[in-house]
C-alpha cells in the first residue's frame, strides 16, 4: 500500500510541476519497475512495444496522413468556403464558419490538434482582421476543434476500441449525433454572445454559379467520411484498412482534383505524420507499461473495489466518472487517460448495465474536451501560438464554450439513445 501511495504521489507531483506527460509516465514507470524488482532496461522497452503492437493502431498514422494530405491539397479552404455559404450571413458569421468548418474537417482527420492547426491557420487571422478579439478567435477555434475526434473518423476512438476490445465501427457511428450536438451547442453560444456584443456580420452574396462551384468543390472531400463509414458498416474493410483507403483517397484528390503540389511535398508530409504518430504511440506505449505496473501493484483493483463498494448508484457512478475524467483531462493527454482508466472503469460500467458503446463515447468525449481545458490543453496551446495570445486570456474566453460541451456530455451520459441509436439501427450492436 505504501508503494502505491508513493507512485500515485510521484505521478501527481510531476504532473502539477508541468513535466510533459510522456516523461511523467516514463519516470513513474521506471520507479514502479524498480519497486516490483524488475529491470527497467528490459521491462519498459518490451512493454512499450507490446502496448503498440496492434494492427488496429495502424489506423492512426493513416488517418493523420489523410489529414495532412487534405490540408496540403487545399481542402481546408474549400470547407471554409462551404461553411461560409451555409452560415456566413449570420451575426458573428465568421465565428460560425469556424465551428461548421471544424465539423466538416473533423469528418476527415479525426484529430482535434490537426483541426486547430489547419482551421486556425486560416480563420484566426481572418477573424482578427474582421474585428474579432484575438483571444475570442483562438477560443472559438480551440473549443470547436473538440468536434473533430467525435465526428468519425476518430483517433481517440481507435485507441479506446483497441484498448477495450470494443467495435471501432460502432464507436464511430455512435459519435455522429454527439458530434453534431457539440457543434450546434457552440453555434448557440456564439449566437447568444452576438446579441450582447457587436460581432461583425458578413454581407457578401453568392451568385448561383458560385454556389454550385463551392458545393461541387466540397462534395469530393466530404465523400471521405461516407466512404469510410460505408466500407466499415458494409464489412468491406476494417477501420485500419479504412485509414489506408482514406490516405490514398486524399492523395488522389490532392494530385488530380485540387491539383496541389502533393507529390513534391509528400516526403515532408510523411515526416510530419511520422512525428505526430510517434508522439501518440510513445504515450500509448508508456501508458500501457504504467497500466501493467498498476495492475501488478493492484492499484486498479483497489480503485475498482472502492468505486464498486462506495458508489452503489448508477447515476452517482456516471457523475463520478465525468468529474474524475474532466479533472484528469485538465492535466493529462486524452489517449493516456483512456489507457489508464479504461480497464478500471469500463468493467464497472458494464456491471451497472451501461452499454459499452455509450460508456466508450463518454470516455472519448471527456478525453477530447480536455484538449480545450487548461493547463494541459493542447488545442489551446496551438491556437494561442497561432493567434499570438497568452494562454490565460484564451482560457477565460473558452469557458462558455467548454461549458456548452459539458452540457452535451451530460446529455450523452444520461440519454443512452444518443450514442446507441445509430449503431443499433445499423445492426452493429444489439
N, C-alpha and C positions, 0 to 999 in steps of 0.2 A: 504493500500500500504506500509505503514511503517512497519507493521508486516511482510509482505512478504520479505522486504529488510533485516530485522533482521534475519529471518530464513535462507535465502539463504546465507547471510554473515556468520552466525554461521556455516552452513554446510561446506562452503569452508575453513573457518578458521581452523576447526577441521581436515579436510582432509589434508590441507597443513602442519598442525602441526604433521602429521604422526599418528594420532589416528586410530586404526583399524576401518574399515568401519562399522562393526556391531555396535560398540559403538557410532560412529558418528551418524548413523541413530537413535539409541535409544535416544541419548541426544537431537537431534533436534526434535524427535517425542514428547518427554516429554514437551519440551518448546512449541511446536506447540499446544499440547493438552491444556496446561495452557492458551495459547493465545485465544483459542476458548471456554474458560470457561468449560473445561471438567475435569474429574478426571482421571489422568494417571494410577492410580492403577486399574481402571476398564477398561478404554478405550483401553489401549495398549495391555494387555493380550487378550482381546476379539478380537482386530484387528489382532494380530499375529495368533491366532487360525483360524480366518476367512480367513486369507491370505493363509494358508497352508492346509485348509480343502478341499482338492481336490483329487478326485480319480485319475486324470491324474498324479498328482505329486508323486503318489506311484511308478511310473516307476523309479524315481531317485534312491531310495535305492536298487532296484532290479538290475539296471544296474551297480551301484557301487559294489554290492556284486558279480556280474558276473565277473567284472574286477579283484577283489581280488582273487576269486577262480581260475580264469585263470592264474593269476600271480603265485599264490601259487602252482598250479599244474604243473608248468614248461613250460607253453605255451609260455611265453616270449622268452625263449631260442630257442624254435622251430621256432618262427617267425624270430628271428635274423639269424638263420642258412639258412632259405629260402631266406631272403634278401641278405645274403652273396652269395648264389648260383646265384642270379639274377644280382647283381650289384657289387659284391665284387672285381672283377678284374679290375674295372675302377680305374683311378688315383684318389686318395682320396677315395678309396673304402670303408673304414670303416665309413667315414662321410656319404657316400651314403647309406650304410647299415643302419645307424642311421635313416635317413629320411624315407627310404622304410619300416623299421620296425615300425615307428610311423604311417605310412599309414595303415599297416596291423592291428596294435594294436588299432588304432582309430575305426576300424570296430567292435571292441569287447567291449570297455569300455565307449566311449563317453565322456571321461574326459581328459582334457589336463594335469592337475596336476598328475593324475594317470599315464599317459603316460610318463611324465618326470621322475617320481619316478621309474617306472618299467624299462623302456628302459635305463634311465640314470644310474641306479644302475649296469647295465651290461656293457654298452658301453662307458661311460665316463672314467672309469679306463682303459678299453681296449684301447681306443684311446690315452690316455696319455702314456700308456706302449708302444704303437706302434710308438710314436714320435710326436703326435699332441700336440699343446699347450693346456694347461688345460682350459684356458678361451674360446678358439675356440671350444673345445669339448663340453663345457657346453652350449655355444651359439647355436650350431647346435641342440643339444638335446632339449633345451627350445623352440626354434622357430619352430622346426618340430613338437613339441607336439601340436601346434595350429591346425594341421590337424585333431587331434583326435575328437574334437567336431563338425567338419564339415562333415566328412565322417560318415554316420549313423552307429549305433545309436548315439544320441547326447543329453546330459543332458540339454544344453542350449536351444536346440530346443524344448524340452519338456516344459521348463519354458516359452518360448515365446508362444508356442501353447496353453498352459493352461491360460496364461495371456490374450492373444488377441483372444482366441477362434478361432484359426487357425488350419487347419488339420496338425497334427504332422506327419502323414504318408507322406503327400505331402512335408512337410519341409525336412523330412529325404531323400526322393528321390531327391528333389531339391539340396541337399548338395553334392551329389555324384560327379558331374562334377567340381564344385568349389574346393572340397577337393582334387581331383586328380590334378587339375591345381596348387594348392598351393604346393603339393608335388613335382611336376615336376619343378616348378619355383625355389624351394630351391635346387633341384639337379643341375639346370643350374648354380646357384650361386656358388655351390661347384666346378663345372667343370671349371668355369671361374677363380676362386681363385686358383685352382690346376695348372693352366697354369703359374701363377706368383709365386707360392710357391712350394717348394719341398715336396708336400704331398706324404706320403708313398703309394706304390701300392702293393696290395696283389697278391701273385703269386701261391697260393695253387690251385691245381686242384682236381676235384672230379671224382671219378670213377662212372661208370653207376649205380652200386649198391648203392653208397652213394647218388646219385641224386634221385633215386627212393625212398630211405628211407626218405630223407629230405622232398621231396614233399608229401609223404604219411603222414608223421608226422604232416605237416602243414595243410593238407586238412581238417581234422576234426575240429580244432579250427576255421578255416576260414569259416566253414559251418555255424557258428553262425549268422553273418550278413545276410546271404542268407535266413536262417530260419526266422529271424526277419522280413526282408522286404517282403519275400514271404507270411508270415502269415498276415501281415498288409495289403498288396496290395490285397490279395485274400479275405479279410474280415473275416478270420478265428478267429483272435483275435485283440484286441485293443493294442495300444502302451504300456499301463500299463501291460496287460497280456503278451505282448512280453518280457517285462523286467523280469517278473517272470519266463517265459519259458527259457530265456537266462541264468538266475541264476541256474535253475535246470539243464540245458544242461551243463553248466560249472562244476557243481558239479559231474555229471555223468562222464564227461571226466576226471576230476581230480581223481576220485575214481577208475575207471575201465580201462581207456585208458592210461593215463600217469602214473597211479598208484602212485600218490603223497600221502603224509600223510595228505590228506584233512580232514579226519574225526577227527584227533587228534587236528588239529589247527582250526577247524571250529568255536568254541566259540571266539577265538581271531579274526578271520576274520569278524565275525558278529559284534563284539565290534568295530573294525576299521570302518566297514561300518556304524554303528550307529553314531560314532563320526563325520565322514565325512558328513553323511546325516544331522545330527543335525546342523552343521555349515552352510550348504547350506540353509536348511529350515528356520533357525533362521534369516538369512539375508533376505530371501524372505519375511518372516512374518513381520519383522520390516520395510522393504521397502514398503510393502503393507500399513502399518499404515501411513508411511510418505506420500505415494502417496495420501491417502484419506485426510490427513490434507491439502496437497497442493490443492486438489480439493475443499475443504471447503473454503480455502482462495482464490480460483480461480486463483492460480498460473499457473496451467496447461492451463486454458482457456486463460489467458493473454499471455502466451508464444505462444500458438497455434494461437491466433489472430495476434500477432506480426509477426509470420512467414508468415501467410497467407496474411497479408497486405503488408509486405515489400519484400517478396520473391515471385514474381509472375511468375517466370520461372521454369519449371520442372527441368532443368539441374542445375540451381543455388540451388534449393532446395536439390537435391541429393548431391551436393558438400558440402553445409552447413551441412547436416546430417552427412556425413562422417567426416568432420572436428570436429564437435561437439562430436560425439561418440568416435573418436580416442582420443580426449582430455580427455573426461570423463574416457575412459578406462585406461588412464595413472594413474588415482587416485582412481578408483572405481572398485569393483568386477563386472564382466560382468553380472551376473544374476540380480544384483541390478540395474544396468543401464537399463536393459530391463524392469524391473518392473516400474521404474520411468518414462522412456522416451517413452516406447511403446505406452501407451494410449494417449500421446500427438502427437507423430509423425505419427503413423500408419493411423489415420483418414485423416490427411493432405495428406499423400502419396496416399491414395485411391482417394482423390479429384483431384489429379494431374494425375490420370489414371495409377498409378504404381500398378502392380499386388501384392496382399498381400503376396504371396509366395516369390516373388523377394525381397520385402521390408523386410520380415522376415529374409531372408538369409543375407541381407545387415546388419541388426542389429546384428544378431548372429555372423557374421564374425568380425564385429567391436568389439563385446564383447570378443571374444576369442583372437583376436590379442592383446588386452590389457593385456592378461596374459604373453606376451613376451616383454612388454614395461615397463621401469622404470617410476616412483619409486615404483609402487604397482604391479609389475609383478610377480604373484605367481609362474609361471614356472621358472622364473629367480632365485627366492629365493630358490626353491627346488633344482635346478640344481647347483647353486653356493655352496649350502651346501654339496651336494654330491661330487662336484669337489674341494671343499675347496679353492675357488677362490673368491676374492672380487667382489661384485655385480657390481661395476662401470666398472671393466675390462670386465666382461661378457656383459654388456650393450653396450659397444663400439663394441665388436665383433659381436653383434647381429644386428647392424644397416643394413648391406646389406641384411640380411635375412628378416628383418621386411619390408624393402623397397620392396622386391620381393612380399611379402604377400599383401602389399598395392596396388601394380600393379594389382594383381589378384582381389582384392576387387574392384578396379575401373572398371575392365572388367565386373565383375558381376553387378556393378552399372549401366553401360551403355549398356550392351548387355543382355537384359532380357531373351533371349532364353537359356542362360547358366543355369538358375535356373528353368525355366518353361517347358523346352522341355520334360524331363523325366516324371514329374508329369502329363503333358498333354498327352503324349503317353500312359501312364498307365490308363488314364481316371479319375484320381483323381481330376483334375481341368479342366476347360473349356478354 
